[in-house]
Amino acid sequence: MPRKSYTPEEIIQHFRTVELETGKGLADVEACWKIGITEQTYDR
C-alpha cells in the first residue's frame, strides 16, 4: 500500500495540534501518537 502524501495545509495542522497538546502538558511522543505519526517524523 503506498504512503499517504500530506498537503502543506495538513502538515501545518498537525504541527498546530502537537503544539497545543504539548502546551497542555502532554509529552511530544504522546502528542505525535495522538495524530498518528512517529516522533522521528515530527522531528524531521
C-alpha distance matrix in Angstrom:
0.0 3.8 6.6 9.2 12.4 15.4 18.6 21.8 23.2 20.4 20.9 24.6 24.3 22.4 25.2 27.8 26.5 26.6 30.0 31.3 30.1 31.6 34.8 35.1 35.2 31.6 30.4 27.8 25.4 25.8 25.4 22.1 20.9 22.2 20.0 16.9 16.9 18.5 22.0 21.1 18.9 21.8 24.3 22.6
3.8 0.0 3.8 6.5 9.1 12.5 15.5 18.7 20.4 18.0 18.2 22.0 22.1 20.4 23.0 25.8 24.9 25.0 28.2 29.8 29.0 30.3 33.3 34.0 34.3 30.9 29.6 26.6 24.6 25.4 24.6 21.1 20.6 21.8 19.1 16.3 15.8 17.5 20.7 19.5 16.9 19.8 22.2 20.1
6.6 3.8 0.0 3.8 6.4 9.5 12.8 15.7 17.4 14.8 14.7 18.5 18.7 16.9 19.3 22.2 21.4 21.3 24.5 26.2 25.5 26.7 29.7 30.5 30.8 27.4 26.1 23.1 21.3 22.1 21.1 17.6 17.4 18.7 15.9 13.2 12.4 14.2 17.3 16.2 13.4 16.1 18.6 16.6
9.2 6.5 3.8 0.0 3.8 6.3 9.6 12.7 14.1 11.4 11.9 15.7 15.7 14.3 17.0 19.6 18.9 19.4 22.5 23.9 23.5 25.1 27.8 28.6 29.3 26.2 25.3 22.2 20.9 21.4 19.8 16.6 16.7 17.3 14.0 12.1 11.8 14.4 17.3 16.7 13.4 15.4 18.3 16.5
12.4 9.1 6.4 3.8 0.0 3.8 6.6 9.5 11.5 9.7 9.8 13.4 14.2 13.3 15.6 18.2 18.3 18.8 21.5 23.2 23.4 24.7 27.1 28.5 29.3 26.4 25.5 22.2 21.5 22.2 20.2 17.1 18.0 18.5 14.9 13.7 12.7 15.2 17.5 16.6 13.0 14.6 17.2 15.0
15.4 12.5 9.5 6.3 3.8 0.0 3.8 6.5 8.0 5.9 6.4 9.8 10.5 10.0 12.4 14.7 15.0 15.9 18.3 19.9 20.4 21.9 24.1 25.5 26.6 24.0 23.4 20.1 19.9 20.5 17.9 15.2 16.6 16.5 12.7 12.5 11.7 14.6 16.5 16.2 12.4 13.0 15.9 14.3
18.6 15.5 12.8 9.6 6.6 3.8 0.0 3.8 5.4 5.2 6.4 8.8 10.0 10.8 12.7 14.5 15.5 16.9 18.7 20.2 21.4 22.9 24.6 26.2 27.7 25.5 25.2 22.0 22.3 22.8 19.9 17.6 19.3 18.8 15.0 15.5 14.8 17.7 19.1 18.8 15.1 15.1 17.7 16.0
21.8 18.7 15.7 12.7 9.5 6.5 3.8 0.0 3.8 5.5 5.1 6.2 8.6 9.9 10.7 12.5 14.3 15.6 16.7 18.5 20.1 21.3 22.6 24.7 26.2 24.4 24.1 20.8 21.7 22.5 19.3 17.3 19.7 19.2 15.5 16.6 15.5 17.9 18.6 18.3 14.8 14.0 16.2 14.7
23.2 20.4 17.4 14.1 11.5 8.0 5.4 3.8 0.0 3.8 5.4 5.2 6.2 8.7 10.0 10.6 12.4 14.5 15.4 16.6 18.5 20.1 21.1 22.9 24.9 23.3 23.5 20.6 21.7 21.9 18.4 17.0 19.3 18.1 14.5 16.2 15.9 18.8 19.5 20.0 16.5 15.2 17.8 17.0
20.4 18.0 14.8 11.4 9.7 5.9 5.2 5.5 3.8 0.0 3.8 5.5 5.0 6.2 8.7 9.9 10.5 12.5 14.3 15.3 16.5 18.4 19.9 21.3 23.0 21.0 21.2 18.3 19.0 18.9 15.7 14.0 15.9 14.7 11.0 12.5 12.5 15.7 16.8 17.6 14.1 13.1 16.2 15.6
20.9 18.2 14.7 11.9 9.8 6.4 6.4 5.1 5.4 3.8 0.0 3.8 5.4 5.1 6.3 8.7 9.9 10.8 12.5 14.4 15.5 16.7 18.4 20.3 21.6 19.5 19.2 15.9 16.8 17.4 14.2 12.3 14.8 14.3 10.8 12.1 11.0 13.5 14.1 14.5 11.1 9.8 12.6 12.0
24.6 22.0 18.5 15.7 13.4 9.8 8.8 6.2 5.2 5.5 3.8 0.0 3.8 5.4 5.1 6.3 8.7 10.0 10.6 12.4 14.3 15.4 16.5 18.6 20.3 18.9 19.0 16.0 17.7 18.1 14.5 13.5 16.4 15.4 12.3 14.4 13.6 15.9 15.8 16.6 13.6 11.3 13.7 13.7
24.3 22.1 18.7 15.7 14.2 10.5 10.0 8.6 6.2 5.0 5.4 3.8 0.0 3.8 5.4 5.1 6.2 8.7 9.8 10.5 12.3 14.3 15.2 16.7 18.8 17.3 17.9 15.5 16.9 16.5 12.9 12.3 14.7 13.0 10.0 12.8 12.9 15.7 16.0 17.5 14.6 12.4 15.3 15.9
22.4 20.4 16.9 14.3 13.3 10.0 10.8 9.9 8.7 6.2 5.1 5.4 3.8 0.0 3.8 5.4 5.1 6.3 8.6 9.9 10.6 12.3 14.1 15.5 16.9 14.8 15.0 12.3 13.3 13.2 9.7 8.6 11.2 10.0 6.9 9.5 9.3 11.9 12.3 14.0 11.3 9.0 12.3 13.2
25.2 23.0 19.3 17.0 15.6 12.4 12.7 10.7 10.0 8.7 6.3 5.1 5.4 3.8 0.0 3.8 5.5 5.2 6.2 8.7 10.0 10.6 12.2 14.4 15.6 14.1 14.0 11.0 13.0 13.5 10.0 9.4 12.7 12.0 9.7 12.2 11.0 12.7 11.9 13.5 11.3 8.1 10.6 11.8
27.8 25.8 22.2 19.6 18.2 14.7 14.5 12.5 10.6 9.9 8.7 6.3 5.1 5.4 3.8 0.0 3.8 5.5 5.1 6.1 8.6 9.9 10.4 12.5 14.5 13.6 14.5 12.4 14.7 14.4 10.7 11.3 14.3 12.6 10.8 14.0 13.7 15.7 14.8 16.9 14.9 11.7 14.0 15.5
26.5 24.9 21.4 18.9 18.3 15.0 15.5 14.3 12.4 10.5 9.9 8.7 6.2 5.1 5.5 3.8 0.0 3.8 5.4 5.2 6.2 8.6 9.8 10.8 12.8 11.3 12.5 10.8 12.6 11.6 7.8 8.9 11.3 9.1 7.8 11.4 11.9 14.0 13.7 16.3 14.5 11.6 14.4 16.3
26.6 25.0 21.3 19.4 18.8 15.9 16.9 15.6 14.5 12.5 10.8 10.0 8.7 6.3 5.2 5.5 3.8 0.0 3.8 5.5 5.1 6.1 8.4 9.9 10.8 8.9 9.3 7.2 9.4 9.1 5.4 6.5 9.7 8.6 7.9 10.9 10.5 11.7 10.6 13.4 12.3 9.0 11.4 14.0
30.0 28.2 24.5 22.5 21.5 18.3 18.7 16.7 15.4 14.3 12.5 10.6 9.8 8.6 6.2 5.1 5.4 3.8 0.0 3.8 5.5 5.3 6.1 8.7 10.1 9.6 10.3 8.7 11.8 11.8 8.4 10.1 13.3 12.1 11.7 14.7 14.1 15.0 13.2 15.8 14.9 11.2 12.7 15.4
31.3 29.8 26.2 23.9 23.2 19.9 20.2 18.5 16.6 15.3 14.4 12.4 10.5 9.9 8.7 6.1 5.2 5.5 3.8 0.0 3.8 5.6 5.0 6.4 9.0 9.0 11.0 10.5 13.4 12.2 8.9 11.4 13.9 11.8 11.9 15.4 15.7 17.0 15.7 18.7 17.7 14.3 16.2 18.8
30.1 29.0 25.5 23.5 23.4 20.4 21.4 20.1 18.5 16.5 15.5 14.3 12.3 10.6 10.0 8.6 6.2 5.1 5.5 3.8 0.0 3.8 5.3 5.1 6.7 5.6 8.0 8.2 10.5 8.7 5.9 9.2 11.1 9.2 10.3 13.5 14.1 15.0 13.9 17.3 16.8 13.6 15.7 18.6
31.6 30.3 26.7 25.1 24.7 21.9 22.9 21.3 20.1 18.4 16.7 15.4 14.3 12.3 10.6 9.9 8.6 6.1 5.3 5.6 3.8 0.0 3.8 5.3 5.1 4.7 5.9 6.2 9.5 8.8 6.8 9.8 12.2 11.4 12.5 15.2 14.9 15.0 12.9 16.1 16.3 12.9 14.1 17.5
34.8 33.3 29.7 27.8 27.1 24.1 24.6 22.6 21.1 19.9 18.4 16.5 15.2 14.1 12.2 10.4 9.8 8.4 6.1 5.0 5.3 3.8 0.0 3.8 5.3 7.1 9.2 9.9 13.2 12.4 10.2 13.3 15.7 14.3 15.3 18.4 18.3 18.6 16.5 19.6 19.6 16.0 17.0 20.2
35.1 34.0 30.5 28.6 28.5 25.5 26.2 24.7 22.9 21.3 20.3 18.6 16.7 15.5 14.4 12.5 10.8 9.9 8.7 6.4 5.1 5.3 3.8 0.0 3.8 5.8 9.1 10.9 13.5 11.7 10.1 13.7 15.3 13.5 15.2 18.3 18.9 19.4 17.7 21.1 21.2 17.9 19.4 22.6
35.2 34.3 30.8 29.3 29.3 26.6 27.7 26.2 24.9 23.0 21.6 20.3 18.8 16.9 15.6 14.5 12.8 10.8 10.1 9.0 6.7 5.1 5.3 3.8 0.0 3.8 6.5 9.2 11.6 10.2 9.7 13.3 14.6 13.7 15.9 18.4 18.6 18.3 16.3 19.8 20.5 17.4 18.4 21.9
31.6 30.9 27.4 26.2 26.4 24.0 25.5 24.4 23.3 21.0 19.5 18.9 17.3 14.8 14.1 13.6 11.3 8.9 9.6 9.0 5.6 4.7 7.1 5.8 3.8 0.0 3.8 6.6 8.3 6.4 6.4 9.9 10.9 10.2 12.7 14.9 15.2 14.9 13.3 16.9 17.6 14.9 16.2 19.7
30.4 29.6 26.1 25.3 25.5 23.4 25.2 24.1 23.5 21.2 19.2 19.0 17.9 15.0 14.0 14.5 12.5 9.3 10.3 11.0 8.0 5.9 9.2 9.1 6.5 3.8 0.0 3.8 5.4 5.3 6.2 8.7 10.0 10.7 12.9 14.3 13.7 12.7 10.4 13.9 15.3 12.7 13.5 17.2
27.8 26.6 23.1 22.2 22.2 20.1 22.0 20.8 20.6 18.3 15.9 16.0 15.5 12.3 11.0 12.4 10.8 7.2 8.7 10.5 8.2 6.2 9.9 10.9 9.2 6.6 3.8 0.0 3.8 5.5 5.1 6.2 8.6 9.9 11.1 12.3 10.9 9.8 7.2 10.6 11.6 8.9 9.8 13.4
25.4 24.6 21.3 20.9 21.5 19.9 22.3 21.7 21.7 19.0 16.8 17.7 16.9 13.3 13.0 14.7 12.6 9.4 11.8 13.4 10.5 9.5 13.2 13.5 11.6 8.3 5.4 3.8 0.0 3.8 5.5 5.2 6.2 8.7 10.3 10.5 9.2 7.4 5.6 9.3 10.7 9.2 10.5 13.7
25.8 25.4 22.1 21.4 22.2 20.5 22.8 22.5 21.9 18.9 17.4 18.1 16.5 13.2 13.5 14.4 11.6 9.1 11.8 12.2 8.7 8.8 12.4 11.7 10.2 6.4 5.3 5.5 3.8 0.0 3.8 5.4 5.0 6.2 9.0 9.7 9.9 9.4 8.8 12.6 13.3 11.7 13.6 16.7
25.4 24.6 21.1 19.8 20.2 17.9 19.9 19.3 18.4 15.7 14.2 14.5 12.9 9.7 10.0 10.7 7.8 5.4 8.4 8.9 5.9 6.8 10.2 10.1 9.7 6.4 6.2 5.1 5.5 3.8 0.0 3.8 5.4 5.0 6.7 8.8 9.0 9.5 8.8 12.5 12.3 10.0 12.5 15.3
22.1 21.1 17.6 16.6 17.1 15.2 17.6 17.3 17.0 14.0 12.3 13.5 12.3 8.6 9.4 11.3 8.9 6.5 10.1 11.4 9.2 9.8 13.3 13.7 13.3 9.9 8.7 6.2 5.2 5.4 3.8 0.0 3.8 5.3 5.4 6.2 5.3 5.9 6.0 9.4 8.8 7.2 10.1 12.5
20.9 20.6 17.4 16.7 18.0 16.6 19.3 19.7 19.3 15.9 14.8 16.4 14.7 11.2 12.7 14.3 11.3 9.7 13.3 13.9 11.1 12.2 15.7 15.3 14.6 10.9 10.0 8.6 6.2 5.0 5.4 3.8 0.0 3.8 5.5 4.9 5.7 6.5 7.9 11.2 10.9 10.3 13.2 15.3
22.2 21.8 18.7 17.3 18.5 16.5 18.8 19.2 18.1 14.7 14.3 15.4 13.0 10.0 12.0 12.6 9.1 8.6 12.1 11.8 9.2 11.4 14.3 13.5 13.7 10.2 10.7 9.9 8.7 6.2 5.0 5.3 3.8 0.0 3.8 5.5 7.8 9.7 10.9 14.3 13.4 12.1 15.4 17.5
20.0 19.1 15.9 14.0 14.9 12.7 15.0 15.5 14.5 11.0 10.8 12.3 10.0 6.9 9.7 10.8 7.8 7.9 11.7 11.9 10.3 12.5 15.3 15.2 15.9 12.7 12.9 11.1 10.3 9.0 6.7 5.4 5.5 3.8 0.0 3.8 6.0 9.0 10.7 13.4 11.5 10.4 14.1 15.5
16.9 16.3 13.2 12.1 13.7 12.5 15.5 16.6 16.2 12.5 12.1 14.4 12.8 9.5 12.2 14.0 11.4 10.9 14.7 15.4 13.5 15.2 18.4 18.3 18.4 14.9 14.3 12.3 10.5 9.7 8.8 6.2 4.9 5.5 3.8 0.0 3.8 7.0 9.8 12.0 10.2 10.4 14.0 15.0
16.9 15.8 12.4 11.8 12.7 11.7 14.8 15.5 15.9 12.5 11.0 13.6 12.9 9.3 11.0 13.7 11.9 10.5 14.1 15.7 14.1 14.9 18.3 18.9 18.6 15.2 13.7 10.9 9.2 9.9 9.0 5.3 5.7 7.8 6.0 3.8 0.0 3.8 6.7 8.3 6.5 7.1 10.5 11.3
18.5 17.5 14.2 14.4 15.2 14.6 17.7 17.9 18.8 15.7 13.5 15.9 15.7 11.9 12.7 15.7 14.0 11.7 15.0 17.0 15.0 15.0 18.6 19.4 18.3 14.9 12.7 9.8 7.4 9.4 9.5 5.9 6.5 9.7 9.0 7.0 3.8 0.0 3.8 5.4 5.3 6.5 8.8 10.1
22.0 20.7 17.3 17.3 17.5 16.5 19.1 18.6 19.5 16.8 14.1 15.8 16.0 12.3 11.9 14.8 13.7 10.6 13.2 15.7 13.9 12.9 16.5 17.7 16.3 13.3 10.4 7.2 5.6 8.8 8.8 6.0 7.9 10.9 10.7 9.8 6.7 3.8 0.0 3.8 5.4 5.0 6.2 8.6
21.1 19.5 16.2 16.7 16.6 16.2 18.8 18.3 20.0 17.6 14.5 16.6 17.5 14.0 13.5 16.9 16.3 13.4 15.8 18.7 17.3 16.1 19.6 21.1 19.8 16.9 13.9 10.6 9.3 12.6 12.5 9.4 11.2 14.3 13.4 12.0 8.3 5.4 3.8 0.0 3.8 5.4 5.1 6.1
18.9 16.9 13.4 13.4 13.0 12.4 15.1 14.8 16.5 14.1 11.1 13.6 14.6 11.3 11.3 14.9 14.5 12.3 14.9 17.7 16.8 16.3 19.6 21.2 20.5 17.6 15.3 11.6 10.7 13.3 12.3 8.8 10.9 13.4 11.5 10.2 6.5 5.3 5.4 3.8 0.0 3.8 5.5 5.1
21.8 19.8 16.1 15.4 14.6 13.0 15.1 14.0 15.2 13.1 9.8 11.3 12.4 9.0 8.1 11.7 11.6 9.0 11.2 14.3 13.6 12.9 16.0 17.9 17.4 14.9 12.7 8.9 9.2 11.7 10.0 7.2 10.3 12.1 10.4 10.4 7.1 6.5 5.0 5.4 3.8 0.0 3.8 5.4
24.3 22.2 18.6 18.3 17.2 15.9 17.7 16.2 17.8 16.2 12.6 13.7 15.3 12.3 10.6 14.0 14.4 11.4 12.7 16.2 15.7 14.1 17.0 19.4 18.4 16.2 13.5 9.8 10.5 13.6 12.5 10.1 13.2 15.4 14.1 14.0 10.5 8.8 6.2 5.1 5.5 3.8 0.0 3.8
22.6 20.1 16.6 16.5 15.0 14.3 16.0 14.7 17.0 15.6 12.0 13.7 15.9 13.2 11.8 15.5 16.3 14.0 15.4 18.8 18.6 17.5 20.2 22.6 21.9 19.7 17.2 13.4 13.7 16.7 15.3 12.5 15.3 17.5 15.5 15.0 11.3 10.1 8.6 6.1 5.1 5.4 3.8 0.0
